[in-house]
Amino acid sequence: MSEPLRLGIAGLGTVGVGVVKIIRQQAALLEARTGRRIAISAVSARSKDRDRGVNLNDYAWEDDPVALATRDDVDVFVELMGGEDGPARAATEAALKAGKDVVTANKAMLAINGQALAEMAEAQGRAIRYEAAVAGGIPVIKTLMEGLAGNGITRVMGVMNGSCNYILTRMEDSGKTYQDIFAEADGLGYLEADPQLDVGGIDAAHKLAILSAIAFGTKVDFDGIQLEGIERVSIEDIRAAADMGYKIKLLGVTQKTGRGLEQRMQPCLVPDTSPLAQLQGGTNMVVLEGDAVGQIVLRGAGAGEGPTASAVMADVCDLARGVTGPVFGQPADTLVAATAALTKLPAPYYLRLALVDKPGALAKIATVLGEAGVSIDRMRQYAHDAASAPVLIVTHKTTQSAIETAIGAMDSTNVMAAAPVALRIEEV
C-alpha cells in the first residue's frame, strides 16, 4: 500500500477549515481517487485557542508556519495565510528548500513574486500548485495548462472579483448608488479588510497577471496591468448602458497583439446578450479563447469555504497521484519578459456627456470627435432640465488615445456642464 500524503496546513480561516472538513468527510473518496490516503500531520494559525467549528486535536500545532513547512512528517505545505510577502512567502520558500511541494491559494504572492518562486521550486525539483488562487472553485488553471495545452491562446477575459460584481449588479437591480451598495456589501462581510483590494481592482488584477503568464508564456507582470476599479461607476452609467443594450462589469482582459501584451482590468461595457452580462451577484466567469478550440466559458463560485477548499484539494489530489509539472505551464527559465503594448487594440467606446443647453452645443462636440478621428455609431439625447442636456454616444471602433484627445479638447468648447465619462465596450 502506498504511503499517505501528509499535509501541513498554515492558515485556518474560512478556506483552511474547509480543507480540513473535506479531508475528514471525504477520506475514503479521496483515497479511492488518488490511490493514497491523504492525512494532515500538523497545522498552524495565529491563534490556537479560537473555536473554528472543527476538531483539530488530532493534529500537531506549530505557532511558526516556517517550522510547520520544514517538519519531517510534512510532504506538502498548504499555504492559506495570504499576503504577498511576510510569513506566507518565508514559509513557502522554507518548504521548497526543505524538499516539500506547495499548494497555495495566495494570488498576491504569485502575482508579485511568482517568477522567483517558480525558479526556486523548479531548481529544487518541487511543485507549486495554486488552482484556488484564481476564480475560487472554477478550474481555470487546470483548463489552461492541461485542457487547452494544444492551443495558442488568443485572449483571456473575465469577471474575477465577486464583490465588485455583487456591487454592480445590486446597483442595477436596486437603483441605489455606488456608495449605498458599497456600504451594504461591507456590512455583509463581502469586502476585504482593505476594501481597495476589491473595489480598486487589485485582487482581480493579481488573478489576471497569473492567467496571463500561463496563457502567453511570459513572466508574471502585475505592474504591466492597466488598472482601474469601479469607484467612478455611477448609477446613471448603469442605467444609460442598459438603455443602449449593455451591462457594466469589472472586466479583466489579456491578449497578445502586434504591439505587445495587452493587460487590462477596468470597468467595461459588454453586450447584454453575452454570457458575461448574465453574471449575477458574487459569481465569477472566465472566457478563454484558443486558436483550435475557439471560445469556452467557465462559470462558478469565485470564493467561499467550499469552492475554494475544493480547488485546494484538486491540487492536493494531483500531487497524491504524482502529477506535478512547471509552475506556470512551461519551465520558468523559458518564460519571457512581457513587452507591454503601448497602445490598446481599437474598440467601440461609450460616452456620457452633460452639455450646456444652448444652440450648437452638440455640433461642437461632434466636431471635436471628428477632429480626433472618432466616428459616432449611435447617439441618444434625453429630456433635460435647465442645468444640462444629457447625451449618450456609442462610437465605432477607435483607439484609447483618440478618445483621450477628444475628451481633452471638449474642455475648450465651453459647452460641457460636467466632466464626460468614457468606458470601453468589449466585444465578447
C-alpha positions in Angstrom: 0.0 0.0 0.0 1.2 3.5 -0.8 2.4 5.8 1.9 -0.1 8.5 2.9 0.4 12.0 1.6 1.0 14.1 4.7 -0.1 17.8 4.7 0.9 20.7 6.9 -1.8 23.4 6.7 -0.8 27.0 7.5 -3.8 29.3 7.9 -7.1 28.1 9.4 -9.5 30.8 8.2 -12.5 30.0 6.0 -10.5 28.1 3.4 -8.2 26.3 5.8 -11.2 25.0 7.8 -12.9 24.0 4.5 -9.9 21.9 3.6 -9.8 20.2 6.9 -13.6 19.4 6.6 -13.1 17.8 3.1 -10.2 15.7 4.2 -12.2 14.4 7.2 -15.5 13.9 5.4 -14.2 12.6 2.1 -11.3 10.4 3.3 -12.5 7.2 1.5 -13.4 9.0 -1.7 -10.0 10.8 -1.8 -8.1 7.6 -1.3 -10.1 5.8 -4.0 -9.4 8.6 -6.5 -5.7 9.1 -5.8 -4.6 5.7 -4.6 -3.2 7.2 -1.4 -4.6 8.2 2.0 -4.4 12.0 2.5 -3.6 12.9 6.0 -3.0 16.1 8.0 0.1 16.0 10.1 0.2 19.5 11.6 -1.5 22.9 11.4 -0.6 26.5 12.1 -2.5 29.7 12.6 -2.3 33.0 14.6 -4.5 31.7 17.4 -4.5 28.2 18.7 -7.5 28.7 21.1 -10.0 30.1 18.6 -13.1 28.0 18.1 -13.2 27.2 14.3 -16.1 24.7 14.4 -13.8 21.7 13.5 -11.8 19.4 15.7 -8.1 20.0 15.4 -6.9 17.9 18.3 -5.6 15.1 16.1 -3.0 17.3 14.5 0.3 18.7 15.8 0.3 22.5 16.3 3.0 24.9 15.2 3.0 28.6 16.1 5.5 29.3 13.4 4.5 28.5 9.8 8.2 28.2 8.8 8.6 25.4 11.4 5.5 23.7 10.0 6.8 23.9 6.5 10.0 22.1 7.4 8.6 19.3 9.6 9.8 15.8 8.7 6.3 14.5 8.7 5.0 17.0 6.1 5.2 16.1 2.4 3.0 19.0 1.1 2.9 22.5 2.6 -0.5 24.1 2.2 -0.2 27.8 2.4 -3.6 29.6 3.2 -2.4 32.6 5.1 -2.3 35.2 2.3 -0.1 38.2 1.8 2.5 38.8 -0.9 5.4 38.7 1.5 5.8 38.1 5.2 5.1 34.7 6.8 3.5 33.3 3.6 6.5 33.8 1.4 9.0 32.9 4.1 7.2 29.6 4.8 6.8 28.8 1.1 10.4 29.3 0.5 11.4 27.2 3.5 9.1 24.4 2.3 10.7 24.4 -1.1 14.2 24.4 0.3 13.2 21.5 2.6 12.1 19.5 -0.4 8.3 19.9 0.0 5.7 20.6 -2.6 3.5 23.6 -2.0 -0.2 24.2 -2.5 -1.4 27.8 -2.1 -4.4 30.0 -2.6 -2.3 33.1 -2.4 -2.8 35.2 -5.6 -0.9 38.2 -4.3 2.2 36.2 -3.5 2.2 34.6 -7.0 1.4 37.8 -8.9 4.2 39.7 -7.2 6.8 37.0 -6.6 5.7 34.2 -8.9 8.8 34.2 -11.1 11.3 33.9 -8.3 9.2 31.2 -6.5 8.8 29.3 -9.8 12.6 29.3 -10.4 13.2 28.2 -6.8 10.6 25.4 -7.0 11.9 24.0 -10.3 15.5 24.2 -9.2 14.6 22.0 -6.2 12.5 19.7 -8.4 9.4 20.6 -6.4 5.9 21.8 -7.5 3.8 24.8 -6.6 0.1 24.3 -7.3 -2.4 27.2 -7.0 -5.8 26.4 -8.5 -7.5 28.1 -5.6 -5.6 31.4 -6.3 -7.8 32.3 -9.3 -11.6 32.3 -9.5 -12.3 30.2 -6.5 -13.8 26.8 -7.4 -13.5 27.3 -11.2 -10.8 25.0 -12.6 -9.3 27.7 -14.9 -5.7 27.0 -14.1 -6.0 23.3 -14.9 -8.0 24.2 -18.0 -5.3 26.5 -19.4 -2.4 24.2 -18.5 -3.9 20.9 -19.5 -7.2 21.0 -21.3 -6.0 23.8 -23.7 -2.3 22.8 -23.8 -2.6 22.3 -27.6 -4.0 25.8 -28.2 -2.3 29.0 -29.0 -4.3 31.2 -26.6 -5.6 34.4 -28.2 -7.5 36.1 -25.4 -8.4 35.6 -21.7 -11.0 37.7 -20.1 -13.4 37.5 -17.3 -15.1 38.8 -14.2 -12.8 37.7 -11.4 -13.9 39.6 -8.3 -17.3 38.6 -6.9 -17.5 41.5 -4.6 -17.3 44.0 -7.5 -19.8 42.0 -9.5 -22.2 42.0 -6.5 -21.9 45.8 -6.2 -22.5 46.4 -9.9 -25.5 44.0 -10.2 -27.0 45.3 -6.9 -26.8 48.8 -8.2 -28.6 47.8 -11.3 -31.3 45.8 -9.5 -31.9 48.3 -6.7 -31.3 51.6 -8.4 -29.1 52.6 -5.5 -25.8 54.5 -5.7 -22.4 53.0 -5.5 -21.9 54.4 -2.1 -25.1 52.8 -0.8 -24.3 49.3 -2.2 -20.6 49.6 -1.1 -21.8 50.1 2.5 -24.2 47.2 2.1 -21.5 44.8 0.8 -19.2 45.9 3.6 -21.8 45.3 6.2 -22.4 41.8 4.8 -18.7 41.0 5.0 -18.2 40.7 1.3 -15.2 43.1 1.2 -11.6 42.6 2.2 -10.3 44.3 5.4 -8.8 46.8 2.9 -11.8 47.3 0.5 -9.5 48.8 -2.1 -8.2 45.3 -2.9 -11.7 44.6 -4.1 -13.2 47.8 -5.5 -9.9 49.1 -6.7 -9.5 46.0 -8.9 -6.2 44.9 -7.3 -7.5 41.4 -6.2 -8.8 40.7 -9.7 -5.6 42.1 -11.3 -3.5 39.7 -9.3 -5.5 36.9 -10.8 -5.3 38.3 -14.3 -1.5 38.5 -14.0 -1.3 34.8 -13.2 -3.6 33.8 -16.1 -1.7 36.0 -18.5 1.7 34.3 -17.6 0.2 30.8 -18.2 -1.6 31.8 -21.4 1.2 33.6 -23.1 4.4 32.1 -21.6 5.5 35.4 -20.0 6.9 36.2 -16.6 4.2 37.4 -14.3 3.8 41.1 -14.8 1.4 42.6 -12.4 2.9 46.1 -12.8 2.1 45.9 -16.5 -1.7 45.8 -16.0 -3.7 48.9 -16.8 -5.7 49.0 -13.6 -8.9 50.9 -12.7 -11.5 50.0 -10.1 -15.3 50.5 -10.0 -15.4 53.6 -7.8 -16.3 56.0 -10.5 -19.1 53.8 -12.0 -22.4 55.7 -11.3 -26.0 54.6 -11.2 -26.5 56.9 -14.1 -24.0 55.0 -16.2 -25.5 51.7 -15.3 -29.0 52.9 -16.4 -27.7 54.5 -19.5 -25.6 51.5 -20.5 -28.7 49.3 -20.1 -30.7 51.6 -22.3 -28.1 51.2 -25.0 -28.1 47.4 -24.7 -25.1 46.9 -22.4 -24.1 45.9 -18.8 -21.1 47.3 -16.9 -18.6 44.8 -15.5 -15.2 45.0 -13.9 -13.5 43.1 -16.7 -10.0 41.6 -16.9 -8.6 41.2 -20.4 -5.2 39.9 -21.6 -4.3 39.3 -25.2 -1.2 39.3 -27.3 -1.2 41.9 -30.1 1.3 43.0 -32.7 2.2 45.8 -30.3 2.9 43.6 -27.3 1.0 42.1 -24.4 -2.2 44.0 -23.5 -3.4 43.5 -19.9 -6.3 45.5 -18.6 -8.5 45.4 -15.5 -11.2 48.1 -15.8 -14.9 48.7 -15.9 -16.2 47.9 -19.4 -19.5 47.6 -21.2 -20.4 44.2 -22.5 -23.4 43.4 -24.7 -26.4 42.4 -22.6 -26.9 39.2 -24.6 -23.4 38.0 -23.7 -22.6 35.3 -21.1 -20.6 37.9 -19.1 -23.7 40.2 -18.9 -25.8 37.5 -17.4 -23.5 37.0 -14.4 -25.1 38.0 -11.2 -24.0 38.5 -7.6 -20.7 37.1 -6.4 -20.2 34.6 -9.2 -17.1 34.6 -11.4 -16.7 33.9 -15.1 -13.6 33.4 -17.2 -13.7 33.3 -21.0 -10.8 31.5 -22.8 -10.2 31.7 -26.5 -7.8 29.4 -28.3 -6.9 29.0 -32.0 -8.1 25.4 -32.1 -10.9 25.3 -29.5 -12.5 28.7 -30.2 -14.2 30.2 -27.2 -15.1 28.4 -23.9 -16.8 29.8 -20.9 -16.1 28.8 -17.3 -18.6 29.9 -14.6 -18.8 29.3 -10.9 -18.4 30.4 -7.3 -15.3 32.7 -7.1 -14.9 32.5 -3.3 -16.2 30.9 -0.2 -15.3 27.9 2.1 -16.5 25.1 -0.1 -15.5 26.3 -3.6 -12.0 27.5 -2.7 -11.3 24.4 -0.5 -12.4 22.3 -3.4 -9.8 23.9 -5.6 -7.1 23.4 -2.9 -8.0 19.7 -2.8 -7.8 19.4 -6.6 -4.1 20.3 -6.3 -3.5 18.0 -3.3 -5.1 15.1 -5.3 -2.8 15.8 -8.3 0.2 15.7 -6.0 -1.0 12.5 -4.5 -1.2 11.0 -8.0 2.3 12.2 -8.8 1.2 14.9 -11.2 3.5 17.9 -10.9 5.0 20.0 -13.8 6.3 23.5 -14.2 4.7 26.2 -12.1 3.4 28.3 -15.0 2.9 25.5 -17.5 6.4 25.7 -19.0 9.8 25.8 -17.4 10.4 29.1 -15.6 13.7 29.8 -17.4 11.8 29.8 -20.7 9.3 32.4 -19.7 10.0 35.7 -21.4 9.6 39.2 -20.0 6.3 40.7 -21.1 6.5 43.6 -23.5 3.6 45.8 -22.6 1.5 47.1 -25.6 2.0 50.8 -25.7 -1.4 51.2 -27.4 -4.5 49.1 -26.9 -6.4 47.4 -29.7 -9.2 49.6 -31.1 -12.7 49.2 -29.6 -16.0 51.0 -29.5 -16.5 53.4 -26.6 -19.5 54.6 -24.6 -19.5 58.3 -23.8 -21.9 60.0 -21.4 -21.9 63.8 -21.8 -23.8 66.5 -19.9 -23.9 69.6 -22.2 -24.9 73.1 -21.6 -28.4 73.6 -23.0 -27.7 76.1 -25.8 -27.8 76.1 -29.6 -24.8 74.5 -31.3 -23.6 72.6 -28.2 -23.9 69.1 -29.8 -22.4 70.3 -33.1 -19.3 71.4 -31.3 -18.9 68.0 -29.6 -19.4 66.2 -32.9 -16.7 68.4 -34.5 -14.3 67.7 -31.6 -14.9 63.9 -32.0 -14.4 64.1 -35.8 -11.2 66.0 -35.5 -9.8 63.4 -33.1 -10.8 60.7 -35.6 -13.7 59.3 -33.5 -16.7 58.3 -35.5 -20.2 58.2 -34.0 -22.1 54.9 -34.3 -25.2 55.7 -32.2 -26.3 58.7 -30.2 -29.2 59.3 -27.9 -30.5 62.5 -26.3 -32.7 62.6 -23.2 -35.1 65.1 -21.7 -33.2 67.7 -19.9 -33.5 70.4 -17.3 -32.2 73.9 -17.1 -28.8 72.8 -15.8 -27.7 70.4 -18.6 -28.7 68.2 -21.5 -27.6 64.5 -21.2 -26.3 62.9 -24.3 -25.1 59.2 -24.8 -22.8 58.3 -27.6 -21.5 54.9 -28.8 -18.6 55.2 -31.1 -17.3 53.0 -33.9 -14.0 51.2 -33.1 -11.4 53.7 -32.1 -8.3 54.0 -30.0 -8.0 55.0 -26.4 -5.6 57.8 -27.4 -8.2 59.2 -29.8 -10.8 59.2 -27.1 -8.5 60.9 -24.6 -7.6 63.5 -27.3 -11.3 64.2 -27.9 -12.1 64.4 -24.2 -9.2 66.8 -23.7 -10.5 69.0 -26.4 -14.0 69.1 -25.0 -12.9 71.3 -22.2 -12.2 74.2 -24.6 -15.7 74.1 -26.2 -17.4 75.8 -23.3 -20.4 73.5 -23.7 -19.6 70.9 -21.1 -21.8 71.1 -17.9 -19.9 68.2 -16.3 -16.9 66.0 -16.9 -17.5 63.4 -19.6 -17.5 59.7 -18.8 -15.8 57.3 -21.2 -15.9 53.5 -20.9 -14.6 50.9 -23.3 -17.0 48.4 -24.9 -15.5 44.9 -25.0 -16.6 42.6 -27.8 -17.5 39.2 -26.4 
